[in-house]
Structures are given as C-alpha cells and as structure tokens.
Amino acid sequence: MKFFLIPFFLFVFTNTFSQNSDSLKIDNVNIEIDSSKVDSKVSIGRQLVLDGKQIVNNIFHSYTRPIYWKKDNWLDFGGVALGTVLLYSVDNDTSRFFMKQGEKAPEVLKSFGYYFGSPQNNYGITSAVYLTGLFTKNEKIRNTGVLMISSATTAGVLQTFMKTLVGRARPGAGEGKFYFKPFSGQPAYRSFPSGHTILVSTTMFALAKQFENPWVKAGIYTVGAITPVSRMWDGAHFFSDVFLSAAISYFVVDSTYRFMNNNKLSNTKKIVTWNLSASPNMVGVIGVF
C-alpha cells in the first residue's frame, strides 16, 4: 500500500515642548489613526520569512528550556523516566505479545502506520497544513503548521541523535532488550526511541491543540496511535521505545505551543492613538502603538 501525501511556514514615544507659565490645565485632545489599514495585505514572502524566524525561535527555545526547569518540570521528567524503566523491565514480554498480535493485524493498518510516520510523508502533511494557511491567509491553520514543523524538527533531531548514541537492538533482531550497539549505524540497532512515533505524535498532539471537543481529540489520538502500535506489531520497537517517544513529543509540542502564544512574530500593525496634551507650561504629543 502506498500513500502520497502533499509537501510543505509599547512602543511609546513622547515629544514635549516647554514654555514658561503657570498652571492652567487644558483638556487632552485625542486623535486616533487606524494604521492596521496600512500594509493590510502582507506579502506571502514576508510572512514566510517571519514564520521561518518563528520556527528557529521555537526550536532554540525547546533545546534551551531545560536550563530553566523548575520543580514541576523535573517531576514530569522523573515520571517519564520511571515509566520508561518500568516498561523496559517487561519489554521482552510485551514485544512477544505485540509481534504475535501483528501476525493477525490488518495489513492496511500496518501499512498506514508505517507510511504515515515516515519522514517524507509526515513532513509532506505538516508542510501542506502550513502552506494551506499561508496561501489562504488563515492564521490559525498557518500557526498550526508552524507548530507542527517546529515540534517535529525539534523532537526529530533529538531522536536521531539518541538512536545513534544508544544503538539499541530492535525486537525483530532477536537480540533481546539488553543488547546495545552504539554508533553502529545499522538499521537493526536503532530501536530507541521510535522516529515514526515521534513524527506522528508531534503532528497529532499539535493538531489536537486546535480543538476543545474531547471526542475530536480522542479521534485524533486514536489515529495517531496506529503508527506506534504498528511498529510494535512489526517488531521494529519495544513498548518502552514508543512510550518515551510519545512523551518527548507531548512535552515538546506543549512547550512550543505555549511559547508561540507568548512570543508571536506578527506583521499586523496595531491602531495608533495620538494624544495631544497641553497646559500653560507644556505642550506634549504622545503616540501609543
């Protein structure tokens, strides 16, 4: 089965003039200029540059964030580490179970899980989301694409480094959960973590962020779960591999989402309000953007 998925996003200034006199206050005069109408049609090229900067900022923020972790963040880290260790302790048993189930699993699901999580197809989806928002000038869709691309890149680079460094044997290699061959470069020793799971999870977590309805979220997560389960059916990953991958994806998406909401780069110009203040000893012009 083959899938073709489409490719790929106060200031305040014052100017006062003094003159010698005594105090008699004159009421302020307000002049409002709506400068949002100026340059209202932002060019696609300019928006592309801004989104590129946003993606770079998002990635940099994700990689440097651990420096600023507080108690709650370390508790989350400890919880994920503990969960990974507990699952690791039963990896051989769970692997046999999933591989046995995989013998009877529908091929359509196994194929979908593999192709959906492959880098070229996953980035095709995220790029399509971003480009749709860019060309239709739909900010919500465009920002969703930016979130997807940023998160997938952040987590994807991290998992590539970890795979090479750890060199864990895949279940299908028949070496068992204890066998590691760091820096081997061989596909059979790139089990930890799961790249397919990370790419699909970042995409689906980012998409679910855009919906409040719990049933819609559940549907998104259900589709997203097909890939990690199918990878265990195929003997490509242990349960602990996909668990850690999903956890990394969740925290990367959540952190990036909050950072984007607080640090958006925008072309939109706000309304400028000019206030003319006057008194016997001062004339002032204040522009608030």
C-alpha positions as CSV (number, residue, x, y, z in Angstrom):
1,M,0.0,0.0,0.0
2,K,1.4,3.4,-0.9
3,F,0.4,6.8,0.3
4,F,1.2,10.0,-1.5
5,L,1.0,12.9,1.0
6,I,1.4,16.5,-0.2
7,P,4.6,18.5,0.5
8,F,5.3,21.7,2.7
9,F,5.9,28.5,7.3
10,L,4.6,49.8,23.8
11,F,6.4,51.3,21.8
12,V,5.6,54.7,23.3
13,F,7.3,57.9,22.4
14,T,6.9,61.3,23.7
15,N,7.8,64.7,22.4
16,T,7.4,67.7,24.8
17,F,7.9,71.4,24.3
18,S,8.3,73.5,27.3
19,Q,7.4,77.1,27.8
20,N,7.4,79.2,31.0
21,S,4.0,79.9,32.5
22,D,1.8,79.0,35.5
23,S,-0.6,76.2,35.9
24,L,-3.8,76.2,34.0
25,K,-4.7,72.7,32.6
26,I,-6.2,72.3,29.1
27,D,-8.1,69.1,28.3
28,N,-6.3,66.4,26.2
29,V,-7.1,66.2,22.6
30,N,-7.2,62.6,21.2
31,I,-6.5,61.8,17.6
32,E,-6.9,58.1,16.6
33,I,-5.2,56.7,13.4
34,D,-6.0,53.2,12.4
35,S,-2.7,52.1,10.9
36,S,-3.8,48.5,10.6
37,K,-5.2,49.5,7.2
38,V,-1.7,50.5,6.2
39,D,0.1,47.4,4.7
40,S,-3.0,45.3,5.4
41,K,-2.0,42.9,2.6
42,V,1.1,41.2,4.0
43,S,3.1,39.6,1.2
44,I,3.5,35.8,1.3
45,G,7.2,36.2,1.1
46,R,7.3,38.4,4.1
47,Q,5.1,36.1,6.1
48,L,7.3,33.1,5.1
49,V,10.3,34.9,6.5
50,L,8.6,35.7,9.7
51,D,7.4,32.1,10.1
52,G,10.9,30.8,9.4
53,K,12.2,33.0,12.2
54,Q,9.4,31.8,14.5
55,I,10.3,28.1,13.7
56,V,14.0,28.8,14.5
57,N,13.0,30.6,17.8
58,N,10.7,27.7,18.7
59,I,13.5,25.1,18.2
60,F,16.0,27.2,20.1
61,H,13.5,27.6,23.0
62,S,12.9,23.9,23.2
63,Y,16.5,23.0,23.3
64,T,17.4,25.6,25.9
65,R,14.3,25.2,28.1
66,P,15.8,22.5,30.4
67,I,18.1,25.2,31.8
68,Y,15.1,26.9,33.3
69,W,13.2,23.9,34.5
70,K,11.5,24.2,37.9
71,K,10.4,21.5,40.4
72,D,7.3,20.6,38.4
73,N,9.3,20.1,35.2
74,W,11.8,17.8,37.0
75,L,8.8,15.8,38.4
76,D,7.5,15.3,34.9
77,F,11.0,14.3,33.8
78,G,11.2,11.8,36.7
79,G,7.8,10.4,35.9
80,V,8.6,9.8,32.3
81,A,12.0,8.2,33.3
82,L,10.3,5.9,35.8
83,G,7.6,4.9,33.3
84,T,10.3,4.1,30.7
85,V,12.3,2.0,33.2
86,L,9.1,0.1,34.3
87,L,8.2,-0.7,30.7
88,Y,11.8,-1.6,29.9
89,S,11.6,-4.3,32.7
90,V,8.8,-6.1,30.7
91,D,9.9,-5.3,27.2
92,N,10.6,-8.8,26.1
93,D,7.2,-10.0,27.3
94,T,5.3,-7.0,25.7
95,S,7.3,-7.4,22.5
96,R,6.3,-11.0,22.1
97,F,2.7,-10.1,22.7
98,F,2.6,-7.3,20.1
99,M,4.5,-9.3,17.5
100,K,2.1,-12.2,17.9
101,Q,-0.9,-9.8,17.5
102,G,0.8,-8.4,14.5
103,E,0.6,-11.7,12.7
104,K,-3.2,-11.2,12.6
105,A,-3.3,-7.4,12.3
106,P,-4.9,-6.0,9.1
107,E,-2.2,-5.1,6.6
108,V,-4.0,-1.8,5.8
109,L,-3.3,-0.6,9.3
110,K,0.3,-1.8,9.4
111,S,0.9,-0.1,6.1
112,F,-0.8,3.1,7.1
113,G,1.2,3.2,10.4
114,Y,4.5,2.8,8.6
115,Y,3.8,5.3,5.8
116,F,2.1,7.9,8.0
117,G,5.2,8.0,10.2
118,S,7.9,8.1,7.6
119,P,9.7,11.4,7.4
120,Q,8.9,12.3,3.8
121,N,5.2,11.7,4.2
122,N,4.9,13.3,7.6
123,Y,6.7,16.4,6.6
124,G,4.5,16.4,3.5
125,I,1.5,16.6,5.7
126,T,2.8,19.3,8.0
127,S,4.0,21.3,5.0
128,A,0.6,21.0,3.4
129,V,-1.1,22.3,6.5
130,Y,1.3,25.3,6.7
131,L,1.1,26.2,3.0
132,T,-2.7,26.0,3.1
133,G,-2.7,28.5,5.9
134,L,-0.1,30.7,4.2
135,F,-1.8,31.0,0.8
136,T,-5.4,31.3,2.2
137,K,-4.2,33.8,4.8
138,N,-5.8,31.7,7.6
139,E,-3.7,32.5,10.7
140,K,-4.9,29.5,12.7
141,I,-4.1,26.9,10.1
142,R,-0.7,28.6,9.4
143,N,0.2,28.7,13.0
144,T,-0.8,25.0,13.4
145,G,1.6,24.3,10.5
146,V,4.4,26.3,12.2
147,L,3.8,24.4,15.5
148,M,3.9,21.0,13.6
149,I,7.1,21.8,11.7
150,S,8.8,23.2,14.8
151,S,7.9,20.3,17.1
152,A,8.7,17.6,14.5
153,T,12.1,19.1,13.8
154,T,12.9,19.6,17.5
155,A,11.9,16.1,18.5
156,G,13.1,14.5,15.3
157,V,16.7,15.8,15.6
158,L,16.8,14.7,19.2
159,Q,15.6,11.2,18.4
160,T,18.2,10.8,15.6
161,F,21.0,11.7,18.0
162,M,19.6,9.3,20.7
163,K,19.2,6.4,18.2
164,T,22.8,6.7,17.2
165,L,24.1,7.1,20.7
166,V,22.1,4.3,22.3
167,G,22.2,1.8,19.5
168,R,19.5,-0.5,21.0
169,A,18.7,-3.6,19.1
170,R,15.2,-3.9,17.6
171,P,12.9,-6.7,18.8
172,G,13.0,-8.2,15.4
173,A,16.8,-8.6,15.6
174,G,16.3,-11.4,18.1
175,E,19.0,-10.0,20.5
176,G,16.6,-9.2,23.4
177,K,16.1,-6.0,25.3
178,F,19.6,-5.9,26.8
179,Y,21.6,-5.7,23.6
180,F,23.1,-2.3,22.6
181,K,25.5,-1.4,19.9
182,P,26.1,2.4,20.0
183,F,27.2,4.2,16.8
184,S,26.9,1.1,14.7
185,G,24.8,2.9,12.0
186,Q,23.0,-0.3,11.2
187,P,19.2,-0.2,11.0
188,A,18.8,-3.2,13.3
189,Y,20.3,-1.2,16.1
190,R,18.2,2.0,16.0
191,S,15.3,1.0,18.2
192,F,15.5,3.6,20.9
193,P,13.5,5.9,20.6
194,S,11.0,5.5,17.7
195,G,11.3,8.0,15.0
196,H,8.0,7.1,13.4
197,T,6.2,7.5,16.7
198,I,7.8,10.9,17.4
199,L,6.9,12.4,14.0
200,V,3.3,11.2,14.2
201,S,2.8,12.1,17.8
202,T,4.1,15.7,17.3
203,T,1.7,16.1,14.4
204,M,-1.3,14.7,16.2
205,F,-0.6,16.5,19.5
206,A,-0.2,19.8,17.6
207,L,-3.5,19.2,15.7
208,A,-5.4,18.2,18.9
209,K,-4.3,21.5,20.4
210,Q,-6.6,23.3,18.0
211,F,-9.8,21.6,19.2
212,E,-11.7,21.8,22.5
213,N,-14.1,18.9,21.9
214,P,-12.8,15.8,23.7
215,W,-14.3,13.5,21.1
216,V,-12.4,15.2,18.4
217,K,-9.3,15.0,20.4
218,A,-9.9,11.3,21.1
219,G,-10.4,10.6,17.4
220,I,-7.1,12.4,16.6
221,Y,-5.2,10.4,19.3
222,T,-6.7,7.1,18.0
223,V,-5.5,7.7,14.5
224,G,-2.1,8.8,15.9
225,A,-1.8,5.6,18.0
226,I,-1.9,3.4,14.8
227,T,1.7,4.1,14.0
228,P,3.4,3.2,17.3
229,V,1.2,0.1,17.7
230,S,2.0,-1.0,14.1
231,R,5.7,-0.5,14.8
232,M,5.5,-2.9,17.7
233,W,3.5,-5.3,15.6
234,D,6.3,-5.3,13.1
235,G,9.0,-5.9,15.8
236,A,10.6,-2.6,15.0
237,H,10.3,-1.2,18.5
238,F,9.8,-2.2,22.1
239,F,7.0,-0.7,24.2
240,S,9.4,1.4,26.2
241,D,10.7,2.9,22.9
242,V,7.3,4.2,21.8
243,F,6.3,5.3,25.3
244,L,9.4,7.6,25.6
245,S,8.9,8.8,22.1
246,A,5.3,9.8,22.7
247,A,6.3,11.5,26.0
248,I,9.0,13.5,24.3
249,S,6.6,14.6,21.6
250,Y,3.9,15.7,24.1
251,F,6.2,17.9,26.1
252,V,7.9,19.4,23.0
253,V,4.5,20.3,21.5
254,D,3.1,21.7,24.8
255,S,6.2,23.8,25.4
256,T,6.3,25.1,21.9
257,Y,2.6,25.9,21.8
258,R,2.8,28.0,25.0
259,F,6.0,29.7,23.7
260,M,4.3,30.6,20.4
261,N,1.3,32.1,22.1
262,N,3.5,34.3,24.2
263,N,6.1,35.2,21.5
264,K,4.3,35.6,18.2
265,L,6.1,37.5,15.4
266,S,3.4,39.5,13.5
267,N,3.1,41.7,10.5
268,T,-0.2,43.2,11.8
269,K,0.1,46.8,12.8
270,K,-1.9,48.0,15.7
271,I,-4.0,51.1,16.0
272,V,-2.0,54.2,16.9
273,T,-3.6,56.6,19.3
274,W,-2.1,60.1,19.4
275,N,-2.8,62.2,22.5
276,L,-2.1,65.9,22.4
277,S,-1.6,67.2,25.9
278,A,-1.4,70.9,26.7
279,S,-1.0,73.0,29.8
280,P,0.3,76.6,30.4
281,N,3.9,75.3,30.7
282,M,3.9,72.2,28.4
283,V,2.7,71.0,25.1
284,G,3.1,67.2,24.5
285,V,2.4,64.7,21.8
286,I,2.1,61.0,22.9
287,G,1.8,58.2,20.4
288,V,0.7,54.8,21.7
289,F,1.1,51.8,19.4
